[in-house]
Amino acid sequence: MMDIEYTSPNVSSLSNVEAPSPDPRVGLGAGLFDAEEAIWNLKKLSSTPPPKDFLGVTNSDLAFKENYAIQGNYNGVVVWDISDPSNPVLVKDYLCPASQSDVSVYGNLMFVSGEGYSGRLDCGTEGVQTAVSAERLRGIRIFDITNIEEPEYIANVQTCRGSHTHSVLKDPNDDENVYVYVSGSAGVRPEEELSGCVNMSPDEDPNSALFRIEVIKVPLSNPEAAAIVSSPR
């Protein structure tokens, strides 16, 4: 067999770029909105502070739809109009705590992860105070963003370990559904709270909620009917 070497011109050009020396990051001053910066091979166009309910809370993820940036945050979702990147405009701040609020968009649907024990089905900010509660949300929230200025919370799918993060996939042979692959990293919730949640090792019980993901099938014509269709391990 003949070995063929191929070097991408982009890789070659990157290898010839030298980083600044001394490192300009050393000694930078800290600050909430006035921290000193060092940028190399990038140009910052703007810095925009968050709405007050999202200030000091962890940002988790970004999704994009047309000229909008949708920002996941442990306190919910923030929508920005980035038509002018030098001047982003706040469109909507949707307060709905449940870490970590990873966000994805498919068409007019927005999917938001929820894993924290204090997340509520009603998006309330008072949290959940009991170990077992019918008010707790751990899984995927589904929003209709046909009107992106007013996202409509239309459904949720509960999972045994919540959703730390997720991916949205489209089967090229299935035009009627989209699929959300969910990964939870928290502990297994009590079976008294969600039926079928088994907190045993897979060796002890093949229905264990440990070391698996959930696959949620979302009918595009009726996303309210979204449901788990498999839990591969």
Backbone bond lengths (Angstrom), bond angles and torsions (degrees), N, CA, C in turn:
res aa  C-N    CA-C-N  psi(-1)  N-CA   C-N-CA  omega(-1)  CA-C   N-CA-C  phi
1 M - - - 1.464 - - 1.523 109.00 -
2 M 1.313 116.69 136.62 1.458 121.21 -178.92 1.524 109.79 -90.96
3 D 1.325 116.61 129.90 1.456 121.05 176.43 1.517 109.71 -83.07
4 I 1.326 115.37 131.89 1.461 120.61 179.32 1.519 108.41 -118.65
5 E 1.305 115.95 123.57 1.456 120.32 177.52 1.517 109.81 -94.64
6 Y 1.334 115.07 134.86 1.464 119.61 176.81 1.512 108.18 -135.75
7 T 1.277 116.15 127.71 1.457 121.42 177.76 1.514 108.97 -119.24
8 S 1.318 115.58 120.71 1.459 119.63 177.97 1.517 109.54 -63.25
9 P 1.333 117.99 136.65 1.468 119.40 177.63 1.521 112.22 -61.29
10 N 1.343 116.78 -28.74 1.459 119.46 178.47 1.521 111.12 -68.88
11 V 1.343 115.78 -41.58 1.458 119.72 178.15 1.516 109.91 -64.37
12 S 1.314 116.50 -40.89 1.460 120.65 179.62 1.521 111.16 -62.22
13 S 1.326 116.39 -43.90 1.461 119.11 -178.32 1.518 111.12 -68.21
14 L 1.334 117.62 -35.15 1.455 120.43 178.61 1.517 111.32 -65.93
15 S 1.329 116.16 -36.34 1.458 119.33 -178.26 1.519 111.74 -68.32
16 N 1.324 116.77 -17.67 1.463 120.44 -179.98 1.525 112.86 -92.84
17 V 1.333 116.45 -1.79 1.459 120.57 -179.47 1.524 109.15 -90.51
18 E 1.304 115.94 128.64 1.458 120.18 -179.42 1.523 110.15 -102.36
19 A 1.322 115.27 134.97 1.457 120.69 177.82 1.521 110.14 -69.69
20 P 1.330 116.62 151.83 1.467 119.79 178.55 1.524 111.24 -58.90
21 S 1.307 115.50 142.61 1.457 120.82 177.61 1.525 108.62 -141.23
22 P 1.330 117.46 127.67 1.464 127.84 2.72 1.531 111.93 -70.32
23 D 1.323 116.50 161.95 1.460 122.56 -178.17 1.528 109.53 -61.01
24 P 1.343 118.42 117.02 1.467 120.34 -176.31 1.520 113.54 -70.57
25 R 1.327 117.90 -9.15 1.466 119.87 179.22 1.521 112.46 -77.69
26 V 1.324 115.62 -20.85 1.461 119.59 -177.59 1.527 109.86 -66.95
27 G 1.327 115.84 126.86 1.451 120.85 176.14 1.509 115.41 85.91
28 L 1.324 118.54 6.84 1.461 120.19 179.22 1.526 110.76 -64.53
29 G 1.326 115.76 141.91 1.451 121.29 178.70 1.516 111.91 -79.30
30 A 1.342 116.09 146.05 1.458 121.65 -179.71 1.525 110.48 -88.65
31 G 1.324 115.34 168.53 1.455 120.77 177.54 1.508 110.94 166.14
32 L 1.335 116.18 154.11 1.461 120.11 -178.70 1.518 111.37 -71.90
33 F 1.326 116.47 -51.40 1.465 120.52 178.47 1.526 112.71 -119.61
34 D 1.331 116.59 -4.59 1.463 119.52 -176.69 1.530 111.86 -123.51
35 A 1.329 117.00 26.28 1.463 119.96 178.27 1.524 109.94 -63.01
36 E 1.335 116.19 141.84 1.456 120.01 176.91 1.524 109.99 -70.81
37 E 1.322 116.64 154.62 1.460 121.37 -172.63 1.518 111.51 -130.97
38 A 1.318 114.12 154.95 1.460 121.40 170.10 1.522 107.04 -138.19
39 I 1.317 117.19 124.17 1.465 121.71 -177.01 1.520 108.88 -127.22
40 W 1.319 115.16 136.69 1.459 120.79 179.42 1.524 109.06 -130.48
41 N 1.318 116.55 125.39 1.465 123.38 178.60 1.524 113.57 64.04
42 L 1.308 116.95 18.37 1.459 122.74 174.63 1.517 108.49 -135.26
43 K 1.325 115.76 159.12 1.452 120.78 175.73 1.515 108.57 -129.48
44 K 1.318 116.44 114.96 1.459 120.28 178.76 1.522 109.47 -77.13
45 L 1.332 115.85 129.11 1.459 120.57 -178.58 1.517 112.62 -95.48
46 S 1.328 117.24 -28.15 1.462 118.78 -177.96 1.521 110.27 -165.87
47 S 1.319 115.32 159.80 1.466 123.37 170.90 1.521 107.06 -132.92
48 T 1.321 116.91 123.28 1.456 120.86 -174.72 1.520 109.77 -124.58
49 P 1.324 118.82 120.35 1.466 120.39 179.43 1.524 111.31 -68.57
50 P 1.327 117.25 153.99 1.461 120.62 -178.93 1.526 111.82 -77.90
51 P 1.335 117.42 163.98 1.465 120.24 170.84 1.524 110.06 -61.00
52 K 1.328 117.34 158.99 1.468 121.01 -171.26 1.529 113.29 -61.13
53 D 1.340 117.93 -34.49 1.466 119.67 -179.12 1.522 112.73 -71.94
54 F 1.326 117.21 -10.00 1.457 121.81 -178.07 1.525 111.91 -113.61
55 L 1.307 116.81 0.92 1.456 122.36 -178.41 1.526 110.52 -70.33
56 G 1.325 116.65 129.10 1.450 121.23 177.95 1.515 114.42 78.59
57 V 1.331 116.77 8.33 1.465 122.04 -179.54 1.528 108.23 -109.96
58 T 1.322 117.18 144.96 1.463 122.09 -173.80 1.519 112.68 -63.24
59 N 1.334 116.11 129.78 1.462 121.57 169.09 1.522 108.45 -86.22
60 S 1.344 117.29 142.62 1.461 119.29 -171.67 1.515 114.75 -119.73
61 D 1.330 118.92 -34.17 1.455 118.74 -167.68 1.522 109.66 -163.30
62 L 1.337 115.19 164.24 1.463 121.92 175.71 1.519 109.56 -133.25
63 A 1.328 115.69 143.27 1.462 122.30 169.69 1.521 106.80 -134.82
64 F 1.317 116.08 162.21 1.461 120.02 -175.47 1.520 110.39 -133.96
65 K 1.326 115.03 142.24 1.464 122.43 174.84 1.514 107.43 -143.16
66 E 1.321 115.63 113.49 1.471 121.40 -178.42 1.526 109.11 53.44
67 N 1.327 117.93 -121.79 1.467 120.27 -177.75 1.527 112.70 -95.44
68 Y 1.329 116.18 21.66 1.459 119.96 -176.35 1.531 110.82 -115.14
69 A 1.313 115.07 140.61 1.463 122.08 169.65 1.519 107.56 -107.28
70 I 1.324 116.22 128.90 1.458 121.95 -179.09 1.522 107.24 -110.86
71 Q 1.313 115.34 118.41 1.463 122.43 -170.27 1.523 110.03 -107.69
72 G 1.345 116.14 117.37 1.454 120.13 174.66 1.517 110.48 -79.30
73 N 1.324 115.91 143.01 1.455 122.83 -177.59 1.526 107.12 -148.42
74 Y 1.327 117.42 148.49 1.465 119.28 -178.69 1.529 112.06 -57.23
75 N 1.319 118.05 -17.26 1.464 121.29 178.34 1.520 112.97 -98.68
76 G 1.338 118.24 0.21 1.456 119.72 179.17 1.515 112.30 142.59
77 V 1.329 115.21 -138.36 1.462 121.32 -173.62 1.526 109.47 -135.61
78 V 1.331 115.77 138.58 1.463 121.91 176.11 1.526 108.11 -121.75
79 V 1.327 116.47 132.91 1.462 122.08 179.68 1.526 108.91 -111.05
80 W 1.331 115.48 128.95 1.463 122.00 179.38 1.525 109.94 -119.91
81 D 1.321 115.78 139.88 1.463 121.22 169.03 1.527 106.85 -88.60
82 I 1.333 115.74 115.62 1.463 120.15 -177.50 1.531 110.83 -111.13
83 S 1.335 116.32 30.40 1.466 119.83 176.23 1.518 110.48 -55.69
84 D 1.333 115.75 -38.17 1.463 121.97 173.06 1.525 107.14 -111.26
85 P 1.329 118.53 97.83 1.466 120.43 -175.13 1.524 113.79 -59.26
86 S 1.313 116.79 -22.30 1.461 119.09 179.55 1.524 111.98 -80.03
87 N 1.340 116.40 -8.38 1.462 119.92 -177.70 1.531 110.29 -149.77
88 P 1.347 118.57 69.76 1.465 120.40 178.26 1.527 111.37 -59.31
89 V 1.328 115.20 142.57 1.463 121.10 -177.77 1.527 108.82 -116.24
90 L 1.319 116.43 128.73 1.453 121.07 177.80 1.526 110.16 -67.55
91 V 1.331 115.58 124.60 1.463 121.56 179.35 1.524 110.71 -101.32
92 K 1.340 115.73 -44.12 1.468 119.59 -177.46 1.513 109.98 -158.21
93 D 1.328 116.59 133.45 1.463 120.71 167.42 1.527 106.82 -115.49
94 Y 1.329 114.65 113.82 1.467 122.29 -174.05 1.518 108.10 -105.55
95 L 1.323 115.42 102.67 1.460 121.48 -176.82 1.529 109.38 -77.79
96 C 1.335 115.77 116.08 1.469 120.79 -176.63 1.527 108.20 -160.24
97 P 1.342 117.77 76.01 1.462 120.89 -173.03 1.526 112.97 -62.30
98 A 1.322 115.75 140.99 1.471 124.41 172.98 1.514 107.15 167.15
99 S 1.318 116.23 88.10 1.461 118.98 -177.06 1.525 110.29 -52.55
100 Q 1.376 121.57 145.81 1.443 117.12 4.35 1.523 112.67 -110.06
101 S 1.333 116.38 8.05 1.472 121.81 174.66 1.526 113.44 60.28
102 D 1.335 117.28 38.11 1.466 118.81 167.14 1.522 107.93 -58.02
103 V 1.319 116.62 142.40 1.463 120.13 -171.63 1.522 110.52 -130.47
104 S 1.341 115.81 140.78 1.463 122.98 174.42 1.520 108.59 -137.91
105 V 1.329 115.13 155.20 1.463 120.88 179.70 1.520 108.98 -129.08
106 Y 1.326 115.53 135.31 1.462 121.57 170.34 1.519 107.11 -135.69
107 G 1.324 116.63 113.15 1.460 120.15 -177.17 1.513 110.47 59.79
108 N 1.331 116.33 -122.89 1.461 121.14 178.88 1.523 112.37 -100.66
109 L 1.327 116.60 18.99 1.456 120.72 178.04 1.526 110.31 -111.26
110 M 1.314 115.55 138.52 1.460 121.83 175.45 1.527 108.21 -120.28
111 F 1.321 115.74 132.43 1.459 122.08 -179.69 1.524 108.69 -113.66
112 V 1.335 116.47 132.98 1.464 121.47 -176.08 1.528 109.19 -130.30
113 S 1.328 116.26 127.71 1.465 121.80 179.57 1.518 111.41 -77.33
114 G 1.335 115.34 144.22 1.454 121.47 172.98 1.515 110.12 -137.18
115 E 1.329 117.26 128.22 1.464 120.50 -177.15 1.520 113.19 -133.60
116 G 1.320 117.63 -27.35 1.458 120.67 -174.90 1.523 112.49 -64.03
117 Y 1.335 116.01 148.61 1.462 121.11 -177.30 1.529 112.30 -69.04
118 S 1.328 117.89 -16.95 1.464 120.20 -177.48 1.526 113.10 -95.73
119 G 1.347 117.75 -0.44 1.456 120.19 179.12 1.521 111.40 -67.65
120 R 1.322 115.62 139.01 1.461 120.93 -176.53 1.526 110.93 -115.57
121 L 1.338 115.45 148.88 1.461 120.61 176.15 1.521 111.53 -59.81
122 D 1.334 116.63 -34.16 1.464 120.66 -176.30 1.523 113.22 -91.58
123 C 1.341 117.18 9.53 1.474 122.41 -179.68 1.524 112.87 65.11
124 G 1.314 117.75 15.51 1.457 120.03 179.79 1.517 112.38 -65.28
125 T 1.327 115.23 157.57 1.464 121.23 -176.91 1.526 112.91 -98.02
126 E 1.341 117.50 -0.75 1.460 119.80 -176.80 1.517 113.34 -82.45
127 G 1.342 117.02 -6.38 1.452 120.81 178.52 1.519 112.26 75.58
128 V 1.334 115.25 -171.86 1.466 122.61 177.53 1.520 107.01 -126.06
129 Q 1.319 116.43 124.45 1.460 120.26 -169.12 1.522 114.00 -96.75
130 T 1.324 118.36 -13.07 1.458 120.52 -175.10 1.525 111.17 -109.75
131 A 1.332 116.10 156.55 1.463 121.05 -177.84 1.517 112.05 -67.45
132 V 1.321 116.72 -31.22 1.463 122.51 177.07 1.520 107.87 -123.88
133 S 1.331 116.10 125.67 1.461 119.33 -177.16 1.517 110.89 -153.33
134 A 1.324 115.86 137.80 1.463 121.50 174.70 1.518 111.50 -76.75
135 E 1.337 117.37 -6.24 1.463 121.54 -177.92 1.521 112.86 -93.27
136 R 1.322 117.96 -7.49 1.466 121.92 -173.31 1.527 111.29 -80.27
137 L 1.352 115.48 140.80 1.468 122.44 173.28 1.516 108.76 -114.05
138 R 1.327 115.61 120.35 1.466 120.89 169.90 1.518 106.06 -139.83
139 G 1.309 115.83 104.77 1.458 120.45 -176.13 1.513 110.64 160.81
140 I 1.327 116.50 -133.72 1.461 122.35 -177.18 1.523 110.29 -119.84
141 R 1.317 115.84 128.84 1.467 121.24 169.63 1.527 108.04 -94.44
142 I 1.323 116.10 144.80 1.461 121.43 178.87 1.526 108.76 -122.67
143 F 1.333 115.16 129.46 1.462 121.83 -179.61 1.524 110.01 -121.27
144 D 1.322 115.67 144.48 1.464 122.08 168.49 1.525 106.91 -92.15
145 I 1.331 116.67 119.27 1.469 119.93 -179.54 1.528 110.61 -114.30
146 T 1.339 115.80 33.27 1.464 119.24 172.87 1.519 109.36 -53.38
147 N 1.334 116.34 -43.10 1.461 122.60 169.33 1.518 106.63 -104.41
148 I 1.308 116.25 95.62 1.466 119.95 -172.42 1.527 112.36 -66.91
149 E 1.328 117.10 -17.97 1.460 119.72 176.89 1.525 111.81 -75.00
150 E 1.329 117.13 -17.99 1.461 121.87 179.32 1.526 109.44 -138.91
151 P 1.330 118.60 74.80 1.466 120.60 178.37 1.527 110.91 -55.58
152 E 1.328 115.82 137.75 1.461 121.21 -179.24 1.527 109.14 -109.04
153 Y 1.308 115.88 118.99 1.467 122.46 179.85 1.525 107.73 -77.44
154 I 1.335 117.08 107.92 1.461 119.91 -170.16 1.523 114.05 -109.37
155 A 1.319 118.99 -19.97 1.462 119.59 -176.16 1.517 110.38 -166.31
156 N 1.320 115.01 164.83 1.458 120.88 169.81 1.520 108.44 -146.46
157 V 1.315 115.34 156.39 1.463 121.65 175.00 1.524 107.22 -127.00
158 Q 1.317 116.49 116.54 1.454 121.69 -178.56 1.534 110.52 -81.50
159 T 1.331 115.66 142.22 1.463 120.91 175.85 1.526 109.36 -129.59
160 C 1.308 115.87 162.74 1.466 120.51 -173.44 1.526 113.53 -68.88
161 R 1.336 117.42 -31.83 1.467 120.43 -177.22 1.522 111.71 -119.61
162 G 1.323 116.66 15.77 1.450 119.69 -179.02 1.517 111.60 71.73
163 S 1.315 114.87 -171.90 1.465 120.87 178.58 1.519 108.98 -127.05
164 H 1.322 115.64 105.17 1.465 119.76 174.11 1.524 109.57 -73.76
165 T 1.323 114.51 -42.04 1.460 120.87 176.73 1.523 107.81 -152.72
166 H 1.319 116.13 169.94 1.461 119.98 -179.08 1.522 109.54 -156.64
167 S 1.323 115.66 164.56 1.465 122.63 174.30 1.521 108.32 -132.00
168 V 1.326 116.05 143.58 1.463 121.55 178.49 1.522 108.50 -105.68
169 L 1.319 116.34 128.29 1.461 121.45 -178.31 1.519 110.36 -126.98
170 K 1.329 114.65 146.57 1.464 122.17 176.96 1.518 108.53 -117.96
171 D 1.328 116.33 124.22 1.456 121.64 175.12 1.529 108.08 -77.13
172 P 1.329 119.08 120.38 1.474 120.51 -178.21 1.523 112.82 -61.62
173 N 1.333 116.85 -16.63 1.464 120.52 179.18 1.528 112.90 -100.32
174 D 1.326 116.14 8.61 1.467 120.77 -177.75 1.522 108.82 -134.68
175 D 1.323 116.58 103.06 1.461 120.87 -178.71 1.521 112.71 -90.06
176 E 1.316 117.22 -2.13 1.459 120.19 -173.34 1.520 113.29 -99.69
177 N 1.328 116.81 -14.59 1.459 119.82 -174.21 1.522 111.43 -137.64
178 V 1.322 114.76 159.64 1.453 122.34 168.33 1.523 106.02 -127.01
179 Y 1.334 116.40 154.61 1.461 120.27 -173.98 1.527 110.20 -122.07
180 V 1.323 115.34 136.38 1.462 121.68 178.66 1.525 108.11 -112.77
181 Y 1.336 115.45 118.31 1.464 121.36 177.98 1.529 107.60 -94.44
182 V 1.326 116.21 120.60 1.459 122.11 -170.14 1.524 110.55 -111.85
183 S 1.329 115.60 133.47 1.459 121.63 174.87 1.521 108.97 -121.61
184 G 1.322 116.49 121.03 1.458 121.37 176.89 1.515 110.58 -109.42
185 S 1.320 116.74 142.56 1.466 120.07 -177.83 1.522 112.63 -118.60
186 A 1.324 117.71 -1.33 1.460 120.82 -179.48 1.527 110.19 -85.90
187 G 1.316 115.39 177.53 1.450 120.20 177.52 1.522 111.84 -69.28
188 V 1.315 115.35 164.63 1.464 121.26 -179.76 1.529 109.38 -75.52
189 R 1.320 116.30 129.62 1.463 119.22 179.27 1.534 110.01 -72.50
190 P 1.330 117.81 156.98 1.465 120.23 -178.57 1.528 111.54 -62.50
191 E 1.315 115.47 145.79 1.460 119.50 178.13 1.523 110.70 -65.75
192 E 1.352 116.42 -23.40 1.462 119.57 176.17 1.527 111.25 -65.73
193 E 1.344 115.68 -23.64 1.461 119.98 -179.96 1.521 111.62 -91.17
194 L 1.332 116.98 -38.27 1.463 121.30 178.67 1.523 108.76 -142.33
195 S 1.304 115.60 114.22 1.459 121.27 -176.66 1.530 111.35 -58.77
196 G 1.319 115.38 138.86 1.457 120.71 176.82 1.506 114.77 93.77
197 C 1.332 117.95 -1.21 1.465 121.09 -179.31 1.532 109.21 -87.14
198 V 1.307 115.83 103.83 1.462 122.03 -175.39 1.524 109.32 -103.67
199 N 1.323 116.41 119.13 1.464 121.55 -177.87 1.526 110.09 -100.64
200 M 1.314 115.27 60.75 1.462 122.66 176.03 1.516 107.86 -133.23
201 S 1.326 116.74 161.11 1.457 118.94 179.45 1.527 109.41 -68.39
202 P 1.327 117.76 152.18 1.470 120.27 177.83 1.523 113.10 -58.77
203 D 1.340 117.10 -26.17 1.461 120.04 177.38 1.526 111.49 -67.80
204 E 1.328 115.11 -30.34 1.463 119.59 -179.36 1.522 112.26 -87.72
205 D 1.338 115.35 -34.11 1.465 119.69 -178.99 1.520 108.43 -146.15
206 P 1.325 118.43 116.62 1.470 120.48 -178.30 1.520 113.66 -64.73
207 N 1.330 117.14 -13.49 1.462 120.83 177.85 1.524 112.30 -92.89
208 S 1.310 116.72 12.70 1.461 121.24 179.91 1.525 111.42 -54.15
209 A 1.340 115.43 143.29 1.465 120.87 176.51 1.523 112.24 -84.93
210 L 1.325 117.52 -0.89 1.464 121.36 -178.53 1.529 111.28 -83.56
211 F 1.325 115.13 150.70 1.474 123.04 172.36 1.529 112.23 56.41
212 R 1.313 116.58 44.57 1.455 119.79 178.49 1.526 109.32 -146.27
213 I 1.316 114.94 167.02 1.452 121.21 170.44 1.521 107.94 -116.42
214 E 1.333 115.67 169.06 1.458 121.16 172.79 1.519 109.24 -116.24
215 V 1.319 116.28 141.08 1.459 122.09 174.84 1.522 107.75 -111.08
216 I 1.327 115.19 119.68 1.463 121.29 -178.79 1.521 109.18 -104.93
217 K 1.311 115.95 127.72 1.464 122.39 176.69 1.523 108.37 -95.51
218 V 1.342 115.55 125.01 1.461 120.81 -177.61 1.526 109.10 -117.00
219 P 1.333 118.97 106.73 1.467 120.38 175.86 1.531 109.89 -66.87
220 L 1.313 117.05 123.09 1.464 120.26 -175.25 1.519 112.13 -65.34
221 S 1.326 117.54 -28.98 1.463 120.49 179.66 1.521 112.26 -84.50
222 N 1.325 116.91 -11.93 1.462 121.59 -178.64 1.523 109.55 -153.14
223 P 1.339 117.61 67.66 1.466 120.14 -175.51 1.521 113.35 -62.56
224 E 1.323 116.96 -19.14 1.463 119.67 177.21 1.528 111.48 -63.10
225 A 1.332 117.09 -18.71 1.468 121.70 -179.76 1.527 112.39 -91.46
226 A 1.316 118.20 12.26 1.467 121.35 179.55 1.526 110.51 -55.79
227 A 1.329 115.85 140.96 1.463 119.87 -177.92 1.523 110.04 -157.81
228 I 1.324 115.66 156.77 1.463 121.43 175.16 1.527 109.01 -70.33
229 V 1.336 115.75 130.06 1.467 119.96 179.27 1.527 112.43 -113.14
230 S 1.325 117.43 -16.55 1.462 119.63 174.82 1.521 109.66 -161.38
231 S 1.334 114.77 158.04 1.469 121.35 179.78 1.523 108.62 -135.66
232 P 1.327 117.11 72.79 1.466 120.00 -175.83 1.523 112.46 -71.04
233 R 1.310 114.58 150.98 1.465 121.77 179.05 1.523 108.58 -126.71
